Amino acid sequence: MVVYVCELCGYEYDPRTGDPDNGIAENTDFEDIPADWVCPLCGATKDDFVEEEREEDEEVI
């Protein structure tokens, strides 16, 4: 599975859970998030996120 990690604060966007507090539904691919979405913790843009591969059973914080 792939998660997207904010390089500035470490927030992890998991497409399986989305970001419902900011209008991003579950199972929303990172590429499908609107361009103006920002990190809910620090306000970084999508360009500040890096893709990271995880084991399927590894917990995302």
N, CA, C and O atoms as a GROMACS GRO file, in nm:
protein
  244
    1MET      N    1   0.085  -0.117   0.000
    1MET     CA    2   0.000   0.000   0.000
    1MET      C    3   0.090   0.123   0.000
    1MET      O    4   0.204   0.118   0.044
    2VAL      N    5   0.037   0.232  -0.049
    2VAL     CA    6   0.112   0.356  -0.060
    2VAL      C    7   0.045   0.461   0.028
    2VAL      O    8  -0.077   0.475   0.027
    3VAL      N    9   0.126   0.535   0.103
    3VAL     CA   10   0.080   0.653   0.176
    3VAL      C   11   0.163   0.771   0.127
    3VAL      O   12   0.267   0.753   0.066
    4TYR      N   13   0.116   0.890   0.156
    4TYR     CA   14   0.185   1.012   0.114
    4TYR      C   15   0.220   1.090   0.239
    4TYR      O   16   0.133   1.121   0.321
    5VAL      N   17   0.348   1.122   0.253
    5VAL     CA   18   0.399   1.181   0.377
    5VAL      C   19   0.440   1.326   0.351
    5VAL      O   20   0.513   1.355   0.257
    6CYS      N   21   0.392   1.415   0.437
    6CYS     CA   22   0.432   1.556   0.430
    6CYS      C   23   0.577   1.568   0.474
    6CYS      O   24   0.613   1.526   0.584
    7GLU      N   25   0.660   1.624   0.388
    7GLU     CA   26   0.802   1.640   0.420
    7GLU      C   27   0.826   1.745   0.528
    7GLU      O   28   0.933   1.748   0.589
    8LEU      N   29   0.729   1.832   0.551
    8LEU     CA   30   0.748   1.939   0.648
    8LEU      C   31   0.712   1.898   0.790
    8LEU      O   32   0.780   1.936   0.886
    9CYS      N   33   0.603   1.819   0.806
    9CYS     CA   34   0.558   1.787   0.942
    9CYS      C   35   0.541   1.638   0.970
    9CYS      O   36   0.524   1.598   1.085
   10GLY      N   37   0.544   1.555   0.864
   10GLY     CA   38   0.530   1.412   0.885
   10GLY      C   39   0.388   1.359   0.877
   10GLY      O   40   0.367   1.238   0.892
   11TYR      N   41   0.289   1.446   0.853
   11TYR     CA   42   0.151   1.399   0.838
   11TYR      C   43   0.145   1.295   0.726
   11TYR      O   44   0.211   1.311   0.623
   12GLU      N   45   0.068   1.190   0.747
   12GLU     CA   46   0.056   1.083   0.649
   12GLU      C   47  -0.085   1.078   0.593
   12GLU      O   48  -0.182   1.056   0.666
   13TYR      N   49  -0.095   1.098   0.461
   13TYR     CA   50  -0.224   1.084   0.394
   13TYR      C   51  -0.236   0.941   0.345
   13TYR      O   52  -0.153   0.894   0.267
   14ASP      N   53  -0.340   0.872   0.392
   14ASP     CA   54  -0.367   0.735   0.352
   14ASP      C   55  -0.492   0.738   0.264
   14ASP      O   56  -0.600   0.774   0.312
   15PRO      N   57  -0.479   0.701   0.136
   15PRO     CA   58  -0.596   0.704   0.048
   15PRO      C   59  -0.712   0.620   0.098
   15PRO      O   60  -0.827   0.650   0.066
   16ARG      N   61  -0.686   0.517   0.176
   16ARG     CA   62  -0.794   0.432   0.228
   16ARG      C   63  -0.885   0.510   0.322
   16ARG      O   64  -1.006   0.488   0.321
   17THR      N   65  -0.830   0.600   0.401
   17THR     CA   66  -0.910   0.675   0.497
   17THR      C   67  -0.944   0.816   0.450
   17THR      O   68  -1.036   0.878   0.502
   18GLY      N   69  -0.869   0.868   0.352
   18GLY     CA   70  -0.894   1.002   0.302
   18GLY      C   71  -0.865   1.108   0.408
   18GLY      O   72  -0.782   1.088   0.496
   19ASP      N   73  -0.933   1.220   0.398
   19ASP     CA   74  -0.922   1.330   0.494
   19ASP      C   75  -1.063   1.388   0.511
   19ASP      O   76  -1.091   1.499   0.467
   20PRO      N   77  -1.151   1.311   0.577
   20PRO     CA   78  -1.291   1.352   0.585
   20PRO      C   79  -1.313   1.487   0.653
   20PRO      O   80  -1.410   1.556   0.622
   21ASP      N   81  -1.226   1.525   0.745
   21ASP     CA   82  -1.241   1.655   0.811
   21ASP      C   83  -1.223   1.771   0.714
   21ASP      O   84  -1.266   1.883   0.742
   22ASN      N   85  -1.160   1.743   0.601
   22ASN     CA   86  -1.135   1.847   0.501
   22ASN      C   87  -1.199   1.814   0.366
   22ASN      O   88  -1.155   1.862   0.262
   23GLY      N   89  -1.303   1.730   0.369
   23GLY     CA   90  -1.381   1.704   0.249
   23GLY      C   91  -1.326   1.601   0.153
   23GLY      O   92  -1.374   1.592   0.040
   24ILE      N   93  -1.226   1.523   0.195
   24ILE     CA   94  -1.169   1.419   0.108
   24ILE      C   95  -1.222   1.284   0.155
   24ILE      O   96  -1.190   1.239   0.265
   25ALA      N   97  -1.301   1.219   0.071
   25ALA     CA   98  -1.366   1.093   0.107
   25ALA      C   99  -1.268   0.976   0.114
   25ALA      O  100  -1.158   0.982   0.058
   26GLU      N  101  -1.309   0.872   0.183
   26GLU     CA  102  -1.231   0.748   0.186
   26GLU      C  103  -1.206   0.700   0.044
   26GLU      O  104  -1.284   0.728  -0.046
   27ASN      N  105  -1.096   0.628   0.026
   27ASN     CA  106  -1.059   0.570  -0.104
   27ASN      C  107  -1.038   0.674  -0.213
   27ASN      O  108  -1.065   0.646  -0.330
   28THR      N  109  -0.991   0.793  -0.176
   28THR     CA  110  -0.958   0.896  -0.273
   28THR      C  111  -0.807   0.893  -0.297
   28THR      O  112  -0.728   0.919  -0.206
   29ASP      N  113  -0.768   0.863  -0.421
   29ASP     CA  114  -0.626   0.862  -0.456
   29ASP      C  115  -0.567   1.001  -0.438
   29ASP      O  116  -0.636   1.101  -0.458
   30PHE      N  117  -0.441   1.007  -0.401
   30PHE     CA  118  -0.374   1.135  -0.380
   30PHE      C  119  -0.382   1.222  -0.505
   30PHE      O  120  -0.399   1.344  -0.496
   31GLU      N  121  -0.369   1.160  -0.621
   31GLU     CA  122  -0.374   1.234  -0.747
   31GLU      C  123  -0.510   1.298  -0.771
   31GLU      O  124  -0.520   1.395  -0.846
   32ASP      N  125  -0.614   1.244  -0.707
   32ASP     CA  126  -0.750   1.294  -0.727
   32ASP      C  127  -0.790   1.401  -0.626
   32ASP      O  128  -0.899   1.457  -0.635
   33ILE      N  129  -0.703   1.430  -0.531
   33ILE     CA  130  -0.730   1.538  -0.435
   33ILE      C  131  -0.718   1.671  -0.510
   33ILE      O  132  -0.627   1.687  -0.591
   34PRO      N  133  -0.807   1.767  -0.484
   34PRO     CA  134  -0.797   1.897  -0.551
   34PRO      C  135  -0.659   1.962  -0.530
   34PRO      O  136  -0.597   1.945  -0.426
   35ALA      N  137  -0.615   2.035  -0.630
   35ALA     CA  138  -0.482   2.098  -0.628
   35ALA      C  139  -0.466   2.196  -0.512
   35ALA      O  140  -0.355   2.221  -0.466
   36ASP      N  141  -0.577   2.253  -0.464
   36ASP     CA  142  -0.567   2.353  -0.356
   36ASP      C  143  -0.574   2.292  -0.216
   36ASP      O  144  -0.574   2.365  -0.117
   37TRP      N  145  -0.582   2.157  -0.207
   37TRP     CA  146  -0.581   2.090  -0.076
   37TRP      C  147  -0.445   2.113  -0.012
   37TRP      O  148  -0.343   2.116  -0.080
   38VAL      N  149  -0.445   2.131   0.120
   38VAL     CA  150  -0.319   2.149   0.193
   38VAL      C  151  -0.314   2.053   0.312
   38VAL      O  152  -0.417   2.002   0.356
   39CYS      N  153  -0.196   2.029   0.361
   39CYS     CA  154  -0.176   1.943   0.477
   39CYS      C  155  -0.260   1.996   0.593
   39CYS      O  156  -0.251   2.114   0.627
   40PRO      N  157  -0.340   1.910   0.654
   40PRO     CA  158  -0.425   1.956   0.764
   40PRO      C  159  -0.348   1.995   0.890
   40PRO      O  160  -0.403   2.061   0.978
   41LEU      N  161  -0.222   1.955   0.900
   41LEU     CA  162  -0.144   1.991   1.020
   41LEU      C  163  -0.061   2.118   1.002
   41LEU      O  164  -0.054   2.200   1.093
   42CYS      N  165   0.001   2.134   0.885
   42CYS     CA  166   0.094   2.248   0.871
   42CYS      C  167   0.065   2.339   0.753
   42CYS      O  168   0.129   2.443   0.738
   43GLY      N  169  -0.031   2.302   0.667
   43GLY     CA  170  -0.067   2.387   0.554
   43GLY      C  171   0.021   2.370   0.432
   43GLY      O  172   0.011   2.450   0.339
   44ALA      N  173   0.107   2.269   0.430
   44ALA     CA  174   0.194   2.245   0.314
   44ALA      C  175   0.109   2.206   0.193
   44ALA      O  176   0.000   2.151   0.209
   45THR      N  177   0.159   2.233   0.075
   45THR     CA  178   0.087   2.198  -0.048
   45THR      C  179   0.113   2.052  -0.085
   45THR      O  180   0.199   1.986  -0.027
   46LYS      N  181   0.038   2.004  -0.183
   46LYS     CA  182   0.055   1.867  -0.230
   46LYS      C  183   0.198   1.842  -0.279
   46LYS      O  184   0.247   1.729  -0.271
   47ASP      N  185   0.265   1.945  -0.329
   47ASP     CA  186   0.402   1.930  -0.377
   47ASP      C  187   0.499   1.895  -0.265
   47ASP      O  188   0.610   1.848  -0.292
   48ASP      N  189   0.460   1.917  -0.142
   48ASP     CA  190   0.547   1.888  -0.027
   48ASP      C  191   0.528   1.747   0.027
   48ASP      O  192   0.583   1.714   0.132
   49PHE      N  193   0.453   1.663  -0.044
   49PHE     CA  194   0.430   1.526  -0.002
   49PHE      C  195   0.512   1.430  -0.088
   49PHE      O  196   0.531   1.452  -0.208
   50VAL      N  197   0.560   1.324  -0.024
   50VAL     CA  198   0.633   1.220  -0.095
   50VAL      C  199   0.560   1.087  -0.077
   50VAL      O  200   0.501   1.060   0.027
   51GLU      N  201   0.567   1.006  -0.181
   51GLU     CA  202   0.504   0.874  -0.179
   51GLU      C  203   0.592   0.778  -0.102
   51GLU      O  204   0.714   0.776  -0.118
   52GLU      N  205   0.529   0.697  -0.018
   52GLU     CA  206   0.603   0.600   0.063
   52GLU      C  207   0.530   0.466   0.061
   52GLU      O  208   0.410   0.460   0.089
   53GLU      N  209   0.601   0.360   0.028
   53GLU     CA  210   0.543   0.226   0.024
   53GLU      C  211   0.542   0.169   0.165
   53GLU      O  212   0.639   0.184   0.239
   54ARG      N  213   0.432   0.105   0.201
   54ARG     CA  214   0.418   0.044   0.333
   54ARG      C  215   0.374  -0.100   0.318
   54ARG      O  216   0.312  -0.138   0.218
   55GLU      N  217   0.406  -0.180   0.417
   55GLU     CA  218   0.352  -0.316   0.423
   55GLU      C  219   0.202  -0.304   0.448
   55GLU      O  220   0.158  -0.212   0.516
   56GLU      N  221   0.126  -0.395   0.396
   56GLU     CA  222  -0.021  -0.388   0.409
   56GLU      C  223  -0.067  -0.388   0.554
   56GLU      O  224  -0.166  -0.322   0.587
   57ASP      N  225   0.004  -0.460   0.640
   57ASP     CA  226  -0.039  -0.469   0.780
   57ASP      C  227   0.025  -0.364   0.870
   57ASP      O  228  -0.002  -0.362   0.990
   58GLU      N  229   0.110  -0.278   0.815
   58GLU     CA  230   0.175  -0.174   0.893
   58GLU      C  231   0.076  -0.062   0.922
   58GLU      O  232   0.008  -0.013   0.831
   59GLU      N  233   0.067  -0.022   1.047
   59GLU     CA  234  -0.029   0.080   1.088
   59GLU      C  235   0.018   0.218   1.046
   59GLU      O  236   0.136   0.251   1.058
   60VAL      N  237  -0.074   0.298   0.996
   60VAL     CA  238  -0.047   0.437   0.960
   60VAL      C  239  -0.089   0.523   1.075
   60VAL      O  240  -0.200   0.508   1.127
   61ILE      N  241  -0.003   0.614   1.115
   61ILE     CA  242  -0.032   0.702   1.230
   61ILE      C  243  -0.111   0.821   1.184
   61ILE      O  244  -0.145   0.907   1.266
   0.00000   0.00000   0.00000
